[in-house]
Amino acid sequence: MTETHTGTMSVAKVTISIDQSLLKRLDSLVRSHVFPNRSDVIQQALEEKIARIDSTRLARECAKLHPAEEQALTDEGIAVEVAQWPEY
């Protein structure tokens, strides 16, 4: 891996293996000016995939919660707070 700096962004050069048919599709995107070069296609695809993984991770963690237990904890916390509120 080789690191270089372009403008304010630090980039690292990596070597990857890619399926021949996928590479042809990638090159077609570059030839049709959808992307300026292979690196931009791959970088954007990785960014989008990682963002999707991050967003689904939150959903998976939320799915682990038990609504009744969460509500009980909330109610308990509110009950304690209400008892400490001054009377008006």
Backbone torsions as a table, in degrees:
resi	resn	phi	psi	omega
1	MET	NA	132.1	179.8
2	THR	-118.1	131.1	179.1
3	GLU	-100.3	138.0	175.0
4	THR	-135.9	166.3	179.3
5	HIS	-121.0	127.8	176.1
6	THR	-123.3	110.3	-177.4
7	GLY	64.5	-121.8	179.8
8	THR	-100.2	-2.6	-175.5
9	MET	-101.0	131.2	174.6
10	SER	-91.0	128.0	-178.6
11	VAL	-122.4	155.1	177.0
12	ALA	-123.2	133.5	176.5
13	LYS	-86.0	132.2	178.3
14	VAL	-131.9	156.9	175.3
15	THR	-107.4	132.0	178.9
16	ILE	-128.7	158.1	171.6
17	SER	-104.3	137.3	-176.3
18	ILE	-140.8	144.1	179.0
19	ASP	-58.0	137.5	-176.4
20	GLN	-56.9	-43.1	-178.5
21	SER	-68.5	-35.4	176.9
22	LEU	-67.0	-39.2	178.2
23	LEU	-63.4	-38.6	177.5
24	LYS	-62.8	-40.8	178.5
25	ARG	-66.4	-40.8	178.5
26	LEU	-61.3	-47.0	179.9
27	ASP	-64.0	-32.2	177.1
28	SER	-64.0	-39.6	177.0
29	LEU	-63.0	-39.2	179.5
30	VAL	-69.3	-44.7	179.8
31	ARG	-61.4	-35.0	-179.1
32	SER	-87.6	10.2	174.5
33	HIS	64.5	24.6	172.4
34	VAL	-71.3	-35.7	175.7
35	PHE	-133.0	150.5	-178.7
36	PRO	-73.4	-26.6	-177.8
37	ASN	-163.4	170.9	-178.9
38	ARG	-59.8	-42.4	-177.4
39	SER	-58.0	-42.7	-179.7
40	ASP	-65.0	-38.9	178.0
41	VAL	-60.8	-50.7	-176.0
42	ILE	-66.6	-42.5	180.0
43	GLN	-62.1	-45.7	-179.8
44	GLN	-64.6	-40.4	178.9
45	ALA	-62.2	-42.7	178.9
46	LEU	-65.5	-42.5	178.6
47	GLU	-60.1	-44.6	-179.7
48	GLU	-65.7	-40.9	179.7
49	LYS	-64.8	-44.8	179.8
50	ILE	-64.8	-39.8	177.2
51	ALA	-62.4	-40.8	178.4
52	ARG	-64.3	-42.0	178.2
53	ILE	-62.3	-45.3	179.6
54	ASP	-60.7	-41.9	-178.3
55	SER	-71.5	-34.2	178.6
56	THR	-75.8	-25.4	176.7
57	ARG	-62.8	-42.6	177.4
58	LEU	-61.7	-43.3	179.3
59	ALA	-63.3	-40.8	178.8
60	ARG	-64.1	-41.4	179.2
61	GLU	-66.3	-40.0	177.9
62	CYS	-65.0	-34.7	179.9
63	ALA	-66.1	-22.1	179.3
64	LYS	-75.9	-17.3	-178.1
65	LEU	-72.8	147.9	177.1
66	HIS	-105.7	111.0	-174.6
67	PRO	-51.7	-42.5	-178.1
68	ALA	-64.9	-41.6	179.2
69	GLU	-66.9	-41.5	179.1
70	GLU	-63.8	-40.6	178.9
71	GLN	-65.1	-41.1	178.8
72	ALA	-61.9	-42.4	178.2
73	LEU	-64.4	-40.7	178.1
74	THR	-63.5	-47.4	-179.8
75	ASP	-61.1	-40.4	179.6
76	GLU	-63.7	-44.6	179.6
77	GLY	-63.5	-41.9	179.2
78	ILE	-66.2	-40.1	-179.8
79	ALA	-60.8	-41.6	178.9
80	VAL	-65.3	-43.3	-179.6
81	GLU	-65.8	-42.3	-179.1
82	VAL	-60.9	-39.0	179.6
83	ALA	-63.6	-24.6	-177.8
84	GLN	-94.0	-7.5	-178.7
85	TRP	-71.8	141.6	177.8
86	PRO	-73.3	150.7	177.7
87	GLU	-79.3	145.6	179.4
88	TYR	-109.3	NA	NA
